[in-house]
Amino acid sequence: MTFVLVLLVSALALPWGAAAVARRLAGVLPPREACWVLTAAALLMAGGSIAVLIGLFHVPFLASLEQVPLPRVLEVWPVAVPAACVAGSVMLVQVVLLLRRWSRHRAVLAHAWQLAVVGTVHGDLVVAPGDDVDAFALPGYRGREGRIMVTSGMLRALKPREREVLLAHERAHLSGRHHLFSAVVDLCAVVHPALRSLRESLGFHLERWADEAAAAVVGDRKVAAAAIARAALASSRKRNSSGYPLLSVTTGSVPQRVEALLLPEPVVPQRGVHRAGAVGLAGTVVVSAVAAIASAYGLHEYVEYAAIAVRGR
């Protein structure tokens, strides 16, 4: 049982360190690969945490199914029932928070599509009248295909080639389905507080992914950098209070993004220290999830062992 307790503590504590590891790993990878790493890490750690809670919650029920008297279970592990109650309460809170978070996501999209109704449609582009300077990728909603929402003020603030960068950037968000990455990590952050730090990191790398795609379309990294800087300076965009902002060229750490575009295009490390470090960091993230799943399995095996002991009497 000591082994199971060690796994439980490890499974619940490791995500704090694993989240930092995932962010560092993302920092040495190109934006596209970084986004996949952060999203996969969030899913693994959230899934592991849920596995631990389910394992704790099911101990008394598994004991009853195996016809093991609850007093016998409490003799070996006195905290079995309190732990099951705590785990059940935490899972209930998680379900409520997940539903609330999902509702906020849908509310943000619904509001954005209401704004798109008053705009002029040009293919996948919706131009909204007004002096506000704003632009964002509008994911598909209720059967409607994704659109790029741009205000007249934003178009006036940019030069012709910079407009190309803007549109290519937002199209990259849509074609790459970046809103799904953002939503997945945002929901995972509800499961374990350690994963909240991954949201900001993912947002930065999603914007970097779209930046690189836009630079490739226009064929000039300096023009892309200038467009992003000008759009951010002119933007009047306000972050919504839901914590789930729509993907926009003006979000994230703009100075870092501009600086990255003034450097050569990033490549995936192929050999040497970078590759070894990336593999090692990825392994650390996986270990945290494996520990969580192993702890849940260990709890099940503990009940099985208790059942065999009772039958052998």
C-alpha positions as CSV (number, residue, x, y, z in Angstrom):
1,M,0.0,0.0,0.0
2,T,3.0,2.3,0.6
3,F,3.8,2.0,-3.1
4,V,0.3,3.1,-4.1
5,L,0.5,6.1,-1.8
6,V,3.9,7.1,-3.3
7,L,2.3,6.9,-6.7
8,L,-0.7,8.9,-5.7
9,V,1.5,11.7,-4.3
10,S,3.7,11.6,-7.4
11,A,0.7,11.6,-9.7
12,L,-0.8,14.7,-8.1
13,A,2.5,16.6,-7.5
14,L,4.3,15.8,-10.8
15,P,2.1,17.9,-13.0
16,W,3.6,21.1,-11.4
17,G,7.1,20.1,-12.5
18,A,5.9,18.5,-15.7
19,A,4.2,21.7,-16.8
20,A,7.4,23.6,-16.4
21,V,9.2,20.8,-18.3
22,A,6.6,21.0,-21.1
23,R,7.0,24.8,-21.5
24,R,10.8,24.4,-21.7
25,L,10.5,21.6,-24.3
26,A,8.2,23.9,-26.3
27,G,10.8,26.6,-26.2
28,V,13.4,24.5,-28.1
29,L,11.0,23.4,-30.8
30,P,9.5,25.2,-33.8
31,P,6.0,26.6,-33.1
32,R,4.0,23.8,-34.7
33,E,5.7,21.1,-32.8
34,A,5.6,23.2,-29.6
35,C,1.8,23.4,-29.8
36,W,1.5,19.7,-30.2
37,V,3.8,19.0,-27.3
38,L,1.9,21.4,-25.0
39,T,-1.5,20.1,-25.9
40,A,-0.4,16.4,-25.6
41,A,1.3,17.1,-22.2
42,A,-1.9,18.8,-21.0
43,L,-4.0,15.9,-22.1
44,L,-1.7,13.3,-20.5
45,M,-1.5,15.1,-17.2
46,A,-5.2,15.9,-17.0
47,G,-6.0,12.3,-17.9
48,G,-3.6,11.0,-15.3
49,S,-5.1,13.2,-12.6
50,I,-8.6,12.0,-13.4
51,A,-7.4,8.4,-13.3
52,V,-6.1,9.0,-9.8
53,L,-9.4,10.5,-8.6
54,I,-11.4,7.7,-10.2
55,G,-9.1,5.1,-8.5
56,L,-9.6,6.7,-5.1
57,F,-13.3,7.1,-5.6
58,H,-13.8,3.5,-6.6
59,V,-12.0,1.8,-3.7
60,P,-15.1,1.2,-1.5
61,F,-17.3,0.3,-4.5
62,L,-14.7,-2.2,-5.8
63,A,-14.5,-3.7,-2.4
64,S,-18.3,-4.2,-2.3
65,L,-18.2,-5.8,-5.8
66,E,-15.5,-8.2,-4.6
67,Q,-17.5,-9.0,-1.5
68,V,-14.8,-7.6,0.7
69,P,-16.2,-6.2,4.0
70,L,-15.5,-2.5,4.3
71,P,-14.1,-2.9,7.8
72,R,-11.4,-5.2,6.3
73,V,-10.5,-2.5,3.8
74,L,-10.3,0.1,6.5
75,E,-8.0,-2.1,8.6
76,V,-5.4,-1.9,6.0
77,W,-6.2,1.6,4.7
78,P,-8.1,3.7,7.2
79,V,-8.4,6.7,4.9
80,A,-10.1,4.7,2.1
81,V,-13.6,6.2,2.7
82,P,-12.5,9.8,3.4
83,A,-10.3,9.7,0.3
84,A,-13.1,8.4,-1.8
85,C,-15.4,11.2,-0.5
86,V,-12.8,13.8,-1.3
87,A,-12.1,12.4,-4.7
88,G,-15.8,12.3,-5.5
89,S,-16.2,15.9,-4.4
90,V,-13.3,17.0,-6.5
91,M,-14.6,15.3,-9.6
92,L,-18.0,16.9,-9.1
93,V,-16.4,20.3,-8.9
94,Q,-14.4,19.5,-12.0
95,V,-17.5,18.6,-13.9
96,V,-19.3,21.8,-12.9
97,L,-16.2,23.9,-13.8
98,L,-15.8,22.1,-17.2
99,L,-19.4,22.7,-18.1
100,R,-19.1,26.4,-17.2
101,R,-15.9,26.7,-19.1
102,W,-17.4,25.1,-22.2
103,S,-20.4,27.3,-22.0
104,R,-18.1,30.4,-21.9
105,H,-16.4,29.1,-25.0
106,R,-19.7,28.8,-26.8
107,A,-20.8,32.2,-25.6
108,V,-17.6,33.9,-26.9
109,L,-18.2,32.3,-30.4
110,A,-21.8,33.1,-30.4
111,H,-21.1,36.8,-29.6
112,A,-18.3,37.0,-32.3
113,W,-20.7,35.6,-34.9
114,Q,-23.3,38.2,-34.0
115,L,-20.7,40.8,-34.8
116,A,-19.9,39.1,-38.1
117,V,-23.6,39.5,-39.2
118,V,-23.2,43.3,-39.6
119,G,-20.0,43.0,-41.7
120,T,-19.5,42.7,-45.5
121,V,-18.6,39.3,-46.7
122,H,-15.8,38.7,-49.2
123,G,-15.2,35.0,-49.5
124,D,-13.8,33.9,-46.1
125,L,-13.3,37.5,-45.1
126,V,-15.8,39.6,-43.1
127,V,-15.1,43.3,-42.9
128,A,-16.9,45.1,-40.1
129,P,-17.4,48.9,-40.4
130,G,-16.1,51.2,-37.8
131,D,-12.9,52.9,-36.5
132,D,-12.0,50.1,-34.1
133,V,-8.8,48.3,-35.0
134,D,-9.3,44.6,-34.6
135,A,-8.9,41.3,-36.4
136,F,-9.3,37.7,-35.3
137,A,-10.0,34.2,-36.7
138,L,-13.6,33.1,-36.3
139,P,-14.0,29.3,-36.0
140,G,-16.9,27.5,-37.6
141,Y,-20.1,27.6,-35.5
142,R,-23.4,25.7,-35.9
143,G,-22.7,24.5,-39.4
144,R,-21.1,27.8,-40.6
145,E,-17.6,27.7,-41.9
146,G,-14.8,29.6,-40.3
147,R,-14.3,33.3,-41.3
148,I,-11.7,36.0,-40.8
149,M,-13.1,39.0,-39.0
150,V,-11.4,42.3,-39.7
151,T,-12.5,45.9,-39.0
152,S,-12.2,48.7,-41.5
153,G,-10.0,50.5,-39.0
154,M,-7.5,47.6,-39.1
155,L,-7.4,47.5,-42.9
156,R,-6.7,51.3,-43.0
157,A,-3.9,51.0,-40.4
158,L,-1.9,48.5,-42.5
159,K,-0.1,48.8,-45.8
160,P,-1.1,46.5,-48.7
161,R,1.6,43.8,-48.1
162,E,0.9,44.0,-44.4
163,R,-2.7,43.3,-45.0
164,E,-1.6,40.1,-46.8
165,V,0.3,39.1,-43.7
166,L,-2.7,39.8,-41.5
167,L,-5.0,37.6,-43.7
168,A,-2.4,34.9,-44.1
169,H,-1.9,34.8,-40.3
170,E,-5.6,34.5,-39.5
171,R,-6.1,31.9,-42.3
172,A,-3.3,29.9,-40.7
173,H,-5.3,29.9,-37.5
174,L,-8.4,28.5,-39.3
175,S,-6.6,25.9,-41.5
176,G,-4.6,24.7,-38.5
177,R,-7.7,24.5,-36.3
178,H,-5.8,26.3,-33.6
179,H,-9.0,27.0,-31.7
180,L,-9.2,23.3,-30.9
181,F,-5.7,23.4,-29.4
182,S,-6.6,26.4,-27.3
183,A,-9.9,24.9,-26.1
184,V,-8.4,21.5,-25.2
185,V,-5.6,23.1,-23.0
186,D,-8.0,25.6,-21.5
187,L,-10.4,22.7,-20.4
188,C,-7.5,20.6,-19.2
189,A,-6.4,23.5,-17.0
190,V,-9.7,23.1,-15.1
191,V,-8.8,19.6,-14.1
192,H,-5.4,20.4,-12.5
193,P,-4.3,24.0,-11.5
194,A,-0.7,23.2,-12.6
195,L,-1.9,23.2,-16.2
196,R,-3.0,26.8,-16.1
197,S,0.6,27.9,-16.9
198,L,0.4,26.0,-20.2
199,R,-2.4,28.2,-21.6
200,E,-0.3,31.3,-21.9
201,S,2.6,29.3,-23.4
202,L,0.3,27.6,-25.9
203,G,-1.2,31.0,-26.9
204,F,2.2,32.4,-27.7
205,H,3.2,29.3,-29.7
206,L,-0.1,29.3,-31.6
207,E,0.5,32.9,-32.7
208,R,4.1,32.0,-33.6
209,W,2.8,29.1,-35.7
210,A,0.5,31.5,-37.6
211,D,3.3,34.1,-37.9
212,E,5.6,31.6,-39.6
213,A,2.8,30.5,-41.9
214,A,2.1,34.2,-42.9
215,A,5.8,34.9,-43.4
216,A,6.0,31.9,-45.8
217,V,3.0,33.2,-47.8
218,V,4.4,36.7,-48.3
219,G,8.0,35.4,-48.7
220,D,9.5,38.2,-46.5
221,R,10.0,37.7,-42.8
222,K,10.7,41.4,-42.2
223,V,7.4,42.5,-43.8
224,A,5.6,39.9,-41.6
225,A,7.4,41.3,-38.5
226,A,6.5,44.9,-39.4
227,A,2.8,44.0,-40.0
228,I,2.5,42.3,-36.7
229,A,4.1,45.2,-34.9
230,R,2.0,47.8,-36.7
231,A,-1.3,45.8,-36.1
232,A,-0.5,45.4,-32.4
233,L,0.3,49.1,-31.9
234,A,-2.8,50.2,-33.7
235,S,-5.1,47.6,-32.2
236,S,-8.0,48.6,-29.9
237,R,-8.8,45.0,-29.2
238,K,-9.9,44.2,-25.6
239,R,-9.5,40.8,-24.1
240,N,-12.8,39.2,-23.0
241,S,-13.2,38.2,-19.4
242,S,-13.8,34.5,-20.2
243,G,-10.1,33.7,-20.4
244,Y,-10.7,32.2,-23.9
245,P,-9.8,35.0,-26.3
246,L,-10.3,34.5,-30.0
247,L,-7.1,34.0,-31.9
248,S,-5.8,37.3,-33.2
249,V,-2.6,38.6,-34.7
250,T,-2.4,41.2,-31.9
251,T,-2.3,38.6,-29.0
252,G,0.6,37.0,-27.2
253,S,4.0,38.6,-26.6
254,V,4.3,40.7,-29.7
255,P,7.9,41.9,-29.1
256,Q,9.1,38.3,-28.8
257,R,7.1,37.3,-31.9
258,V,8.6,40.2,-33.9
259,E,12.1,39.3,-32.7
260,A,11.6,35.7,-33.8
261,L,10.5,36.8,-37.3
262,L,13.7,38.8,-37.7
263,L,15.7,35.6,-37.1
264,P,16.0,32.7,-39.6
265,E,13.1,30.2,-39.8
266,P,13.2,27.8,-36.9
267,V,13.8,24.1,-37.6
268,V,13.3,20.9,-35.7
269,P,16.5,19.8,-33.8
270,Q,17.8,16.8,-35.6
271,R,20.8,15.7,-33.5
272,G,23.2,16.4,-30.7
273,V,22.4,18.0,-27.4
274,H,19.1,19.6,-28.5
275,R,17.6,16.4,-29.6
276,A,18.7,14.5,-26.5
277,G,17.3,17.3,-24.3
278,A,14.0,17.3,-26.1
279,V,13.6,13.5,-25.8
280,G,14.5,13.7,-22.1
281,L,12.1,16.5,-21.4
282,A,9.3,14.7,-23.2
283,G,10.0,11.5,-21.2
284,T,9.6,13.5,-18.0
285,V,6.1,14.6,-19.1
286,V,5.1,11.1,-19.9
287,V,6.4,9.8,-16.5
288,S,3.9,12.0,-14.7
289,A,1.0,10.6,-16.6
290,V,2.2,7.0,-16.2
291,A,2.6,7.5,-12.5
292,A,-1.0,8.6,-12.2
293,I,-2.4,5.7,-14.3
294,A,-0.2,3.2,-12.4
295,S,-1.5,4.5,-9.0
296,A,-5.1,4.0,-10.2
297,Y,-4.2,0.5,-11.3
298,G,-2.5,-0.2,-8.0
299,L,-5.6,0.7,-6.1
300,H,-7.6,-1.8,-8.1
301,E,-5.0,-4.5,-7.5
302,Y,-5.0,-3.6,-3.8
303,V,-8.8,-4.4,-3.6
304,E,-8.2,-7.6,-5.6
305,Y,-5.5,-8.7,-3.1
306,A,-7.8,-7.9,-0.2
307,A,-10.6,-10.0,-1.8
308,I,-8.3,-13.0,-2.2
309,A,-7.2,-12.7,1.4
310,V,-10.8,-12.6,2.6
311,R,-11.8,-15.7,0.6
312,G,-8.7,-17.6,1.8
313,R,-9.8,-17.4,5.4
